[in-house]
Amino acid sequence: MKKMKKRVVFGFPRTIYQLPFQTKGFLDPWSSLRSSYLRRKIAPDILGVFRFQRRLFFDPFFKVKRGFVDSSQLENRWALVFPKRSYLPPQFPHFQLWLLSSDYVPCPKFLRSRETKVLAKIMETFFALYEDYRLKIGEGKIAFGFNSTPFSFIKDEQGRYYAGGQSVRVFHLHFLLIPSPKKILVKEEELFLVYPTRFSHRLFELFLLSPAVKRKLGLRRQVKVASYLRGIKVFLPEKTSFLELGEFIRRLDSLLYQLQLVLVDSFYEDGKKFLRVARQLERIKRVDKIEKKLEHLLIIGKEKPLEEIRKDLFVNLKKLARSWGWRLTEEKFNFLANALFLNKDGDLSSSVFGQPVVLRPGLGYGLLGEKTKKKIVLKINPLDVLGSKGLIESSGYWFEKKIFKKKHPLWMRDILLSLITRLG
């Protein structure tokens, strides 16, 4: 029997808070877009709401009516949320920032200018709060991040794809103080959770390292864009404002959102039907009015034959590349397409260190921004496989174990008090 190889990755424990009066289960893919349901679902975990009137305010006092947060307090507002499933050990702070809106906002591309401006001010505030807390405990790297996976699908026992529990969501951010990780050995058969497939890595390089794309994304000459084993790194100067950062993220997400749609259209027989619904949703302003259409964000059917996938993928990627100002050659495409194959069950797959892994229908990505002394490093990594790969895993971290806690952490009180004092 062949002995399974292991590779070293970096990681730390994560924390699961088992608190009284908590809601059970995850948001399902369509209910998370319904503002009324979302307000009820996360109401117990909302710590306060940000509002902007000439300057940023934080309001920790809000009303709950019959299990719902009063919609008049939250419409198109950013809410600060305590995550019961934290990415971090219990002594390290982790907050979420949710945009509560009745509009269709599954990812940054759909943020309005005003929402982005308020988000920039909130991020600036939290970086300052976390810096104070980091100095207090003497450890940690300040970071923020998000998953952009509006279209993720998992296969059921009958061989059909259905939307995963976190597939279509309202956009939200994570604020993190990442501890110093330790080296952990991981079996090679599990490395697809922390490394991208050959296909998705080549696809990211093909688009994000294109000079024309970098110009359209607004990356200046002094900004380095580096390819590495996991995805793409963007090094932003220390003086980059949070508003500039937010605008860059919106432009980046616009490109990667289009890539997601291209893959769905190219891989699946009913991809065009899916795209018609997605395009309709992009134009709506009140999600609650078109709830039935949300259920059509579901791929049911079979993948196309491999040769047809490659043919459609070339046509669609060539068109997308042209819209971003560059030409996709057959040579470059073949290098990408050679990373696609069917596994023994006939599923469209690629490989991670030689291990075949089934691809998800829509390529998502995770973005983790880490602050160093002189710059902000953005790690942009594919979320490309069927499996529990998320923001932290795709950034190269491994969850060593789960720590269960029955109480809110001390850092929550300390940072909230500092936030209230700072913003009033």
N, C-alpha and C positions, 0 to 999 in steps of 0.2 A: 504494500500500500504506500502510495506516494506521501511523504511527509509534507504537511502544509507549511510553506514559508511564512515568516512574520516580518513586518516592517515597523520601524519606529515612527510614531507620530507624537504630537504634543497634546496634552489634555489636562483636565481637571474635573472634579465632581460637579454635578448640577443639583439644584434643590427643588423639591416638590413640597409646597406648603399645603397642608391639609387643615384648612381653617373652617370654623363653624359658619353656617349660612352660605357656603359657597355653592355656586352653580355646578352642575355635573355635566360632563361631556364637552365635546368641542362644538364650535359653530359649524353647521353644515354649509355646503358651498353656496346655497342660494339665500338662506336666511341671513347670512352675514351681510348681504347687500341691502337687506330691508332695515331701514333706519329704526323703525319702531321695535323690531325684534332685537336688534343689536343693543339698543339702549336698555332693554330689559335684561338681556343676557349678561352684559358686563357691568350693570348698575352696582352690584355689590363690591366691585373692584375699582370703581372710579374714585380717585382721591381728590379731584378738583378739576376745574376747567380754566383754560387760558382764554383771555379776551384782550382785544387790542383797541384802545381808544386814545390815540396820540402816543401812548406808551403801552407796554405789556403789563397786564394784571394777571394775578392768579387768584381764583375764587375757590376756596376749599369748602364752601357751604352751598349746598344745592338740595333741592327737594326731590324726594322720591314719592311718586303717586302710584299706588297699586302695583308696586314692583317695577315701575318704569321711572327713569330719570325724566323730569319735566322737559319736554322737547323744546320749549321756548328758551331754556337755558343752554341747550346744546347745539342748536341748529347751526351747522357750518362752524363748529368750534373744535379746537383741539382739546381732548380730554387726557388727563394723566391717569394711567391705569397701573395697578399693582399686578404683576404677572405671577400667578400661583405656580406656574411651571417655569421656574427661573433657569436660565442657562448657566448660572454661576453658583459657586459655593455660598453658604448662608451669610458669610461676613462681607460679601461684596455686593454693592448696589446694582439693581437692575430694574429700571422702570420702562413702561411702554407709553407711547404717545399715539393715540388714535384720533383720526379725523372723523368726526361724527357729522355726516352730511346726508341729505336725501338724494344727492346726485350719485351717479355711477363713477366711483373712484377706486378701482381695484389696484392701481399702481401709480407711481409718481407722474407719469405722462399726463394724467387727467387733473393734476393739481392746477388750480387757478393762480394767477400772479399774486393776489392778496393772500391766499393760503400759504404760498411759498414764502412770502415776506414775513408773515407771523411765525412760520416754522423756523426761519432763520434766527429770529430773535429768541425763540424758545431754546434752540440748540446752543446759541451763544450763552444763555443763562445756565444751561445744564453743564456745559463744559467748565464754566467757572465754579459751579457748585461741586462738581466731581473733582476738580483740581484741589479745592480746599479739603475735601474728604480724603483724597489720595495722600496729601501731605500729612493729614492727621493719623492715618494708619500706616504710612510709610511704604505703601506697595500699590501696584496696579497700573494698568495702561487704560487711559480714557478712550472709549470707543462708542460708535453708534452703528446701527445697521438695520437692514430690512431684507425680507424676501420679496421678490417680485415674481409671483407664480400665479397669475390669474387663470391659467389653464393647466392643471395637473390632473392626471388620470391614473387610476389603479385598475388592474385587471381582476375580475371576480372569478369565482370557481367555474362558471359556465363559459369563460373565455371572452366575456364582454368587458369593455372598459366602462368604468363609472367614475364620476368625479370624486376625488379624495376629500377628506374632511376639511382640508384647509385650501381648497383649490381656488375658489373665487372669493376674494375678500375685500373688505374696506382697507385702504392703505393705512399702515401704522409703522412706527419706528421703535427701535429699542435703544435705550441709553445704558451703557455697560461700563463697569470698571473691571477689566479683565485681569485676573491674577497671573502670576508667573506660572506658566504651565510646566509640567514635568513630562519626561519621556515615557511613552507607553507602547508596548508591543501589541500590534494588531495583526490578526490573521489576514493573509493575502486575499482570501475569499470575501472579506468584509471591507476591503479598502475602497470599494465603489462608493462608500458613504463619505469618504474624505478626499477622494481624488476624482477628477472628471474622466469621462470616457475619452478615448482617442478622437472620436468624431466631434464632440462638443468643444474640446480643447482646440482642435484645428479650426472649427467654425469661429470661435472667439478670436483667434489669431487673425484669421482671414479678414474679418470686418474691423475689429478694434485696433489693429495695427496698420490699417490702411492710412496713408498720409491724407487722403481726401476726407476720410471719416474723422480723423483727428482734428482737421481744420474745422469741419462742420460742428464738432462737439465743443469747439472753442478752446482746445488745448493750446496754450502758448508755447513758444519755443523753449522756454526754460523749464517746462514741465516734461518730465521723462515718463514714457509709457513703456513698461517692461513686460515681456511675456515670461512666465515661469511655469513650473510643472503643474500648478493647480488652475490657473486662469490668467487674468491680466491684472497688473498693478499700475495704478496711476499715482504719481507723486505730485501733490499740490504744494506750492510754496506756503510758508508759514503765514504770510500776509493775505492769503486768500480769505475773503470775507465769507461768512456763512450764507449770505444771499447769493454770491457767486457760486458757492458749492451747491446750493439748492437748485439753481438754474442749470448747472452742469448735469446734475442728477436727472432733471426732467428731460434734457436733450438725450442723455444716454439711454434712459428708459424708453424714449420714443423709438430709438433704433432697435433695442432688444425686444420691445413689444411687437414690432413689425416682424422680427425674426421668429417669434413665437407663432404668429399667424401663418407665416410661410411654411413652417414645419408641419403644423396641423393640416394645412391645405395639401402639402406634398405627400404626407405619409398615409392619409386615411381616405377611404372611398367617399365618406360623407363629410369630408373636410370643407367643401365649398358651402354646404348647407350650414355648417357651424359658423363659417365666416360671415354669412349673411346676417345671422343673429347677432354676432359680435359687433358688426358694423352698425346695426340698428341701435344697440345698447350705447354705443359711443355718443349718439346724438341726443339721448334722453336726459331730462333734467330731474324727473321724479321717479326713482326706481319703484316705489310702491305702486305706481300706476300700471306697470307692465310685468307684474310678478310671474305670469305664466310664461313669458318669453325667457325668463331666467332658466327654466327647466330645459330649454333647448341647448344650453351650454353643456352638452353631454355628447361625447362621441360614442355612438353605438354602431358597430359594424366592424369590418375587417380592414386590416392594413392592405394597401395596394401591393401588387407583386413588386419584387425588389427592383427590377429593371424600370418599371413604371415610376417608382419612387425616385430613382436616380434621374430619370428624364424630367419629371415635373419639378424636382428640386433644383436642377440646373436652370430651367426656365425661370422659376420664381426668384431664385437667389440672384440671377443675372439682372433681372428687372429691379430688384431691391438695390443691388450694388449701383446700378445706373442712377437711381434716384438719389444716391448719396455721393455721386460724382466720380465713380471709378468703374473699371471694366473687369468683369470676372472672366478669366480665360479658362479654356477647357482643361489645360494642364493643372491649374490651381484647383479647379473643381474636382478633377479626378483624384487628386491627392486627398481631398476631403471625402469623396464618395467611397474610396477604397476602405475607409474605416467603418463602413456600414456592411452588415451581413445579417442573415437569418440564423437564429440559433436552432437547436435540435427540435424545438417545438414550433418553429416557423415564425417566431416573434422577431421583429426588427430590433437589432442589437448592435452594440459596439463593444469595445473591450477596455478593461482597466488592468494594466500589468498582465495582459494575456488572458485574463478571465473574462468570458462573455457576460455581458450585462444587458438586460432589456431596457430600451429607451422609453421614456415617457413621451406621450404625444405632443406636448407643448414644452419647449425648452424654457425653463425659468432661470433665474439667477439670484444669487445672494450678494449683497454689497456690504462689506464691513469696513468702516473707516476708523483707523487707529491714529491717535495723535502722538507724535514723537516730539522731541525738543525743537526741531527745526521745520517740520512739515506734517502734513496729513497724508497718510498712505491709504488709498482706496483699494481694497482687494475685491475684484469683480470675478465671481466664480460661477460656473454653470450649475444649475440644479436639473440634472439631465436623466435621471434613472428612476425606475420604480423602486421605492424604498424610502426610509425615513431620513433622507438627507435634507438638512435645512441650513440656515444661515451659519451657525457655528461649525457644523461638520464640513460644509463646503469650503470654509475658510481654513480648514486644516486642523481643527481642534477635535479631540475625541472626549466624549463623556465617560470618565473613568468609572463612575458609579452614581447612584441617586441617593441623596440625603433627604430624609423626610422630617419636616418640622411642623409643629402644631400651633405656633405663634407667629405673628408678624415679626420681621427682623428689626433690630435696633436701628440699623441704618435708615430705615424708612422714616422713622420719627425725626432723626437728626437732619436729614436732607429736606424733609418737608418743612420743618421749622425754619431752616435757612432760606428756603424758597419763599415762604410767606413773609419773612422779614425783608427779603430783598425786593419783592414785587408789591407787597402790601395789598 
